[in-house]
């Protein structure tokens, strides 16, 4: 451990911030907040939403919907545009909605909904919002580093990522890219948030203006984040994006080969960092997850909130996204599924003969 005001650590933090900026592929100012990704998402809303502001929440799943909690805490007025839980928000529907609904100040959207494995086309959604003069807040927690993201080109004003997931660092840092429009909204908020752990102004004024910290930084956490960011940049972002795509395609293809159905209604909205599969009718989510752990030593996920009991989730993000891992996982899943299917068929045969 070293002192956080040791000159060497100041330079180290500065280089780490610059590396995170490269991962965001942005020239916007980037902040590393001292807390898990939820801190960044809450801060993005609380630092921009005024009481009474109309905020459009794009509800494409549990995490898209969760933005409502932050907006409610900020006393904003929630306007919602939803889609089916196995679909993504369609740009044409957003355009049509905004042509009718006037006075919206801010829009929130999740890039990759990990509970559903669905990827929203923020490349198309955010420019539509910007055209209507709307500030955009995007949750890229489960995509940053593994899927192409361009905040400047796509009109993302507050782009919130995390140190874990596809960046492959330890959880504990919220990463946020903020555009000039974003800073204007933060500075001109009716009561700008200052002297608070979620104050983006405090973070900016301390670090960007004075190269100091508003709070004692988590030094060991920054070391882990820095190493993960360096490894990702050494691999090359384009190489990482391609690796995630190859692994995701392999996962989906092999899932279908063993008789499982993709949860996503359309293949083009399936995320490259997590694949979701519909639970077969002859078994349960819990039984598959249990057997994968007990018989194969492999942990896969089940549903979350409204998808609980309905689907399986296979994460392939960050350093875990490689062909060896995914092939081992899918081979094991095929064995478990085959055993459950055979057992169900045997039970049905016994009932019929009886």
Beta strands, then each sheet from edge to edge (+ up, - down):
strand 1: 29-33
strand 2: 54-59
strand 3: 77-82
strand 4: 104-110
strand 5: 112-113
strand 6: 118-119
strand 7: 135-139
strand 8: 158-162
strand 9: 174-178
strand 10: 274-278
strand 11: 311-315
sheet 1: 1+ 9- 8+ 7+ 4+ 2+ 3+
sheet 2: 5+ 6-
sheet 3: 10+ 11-
end
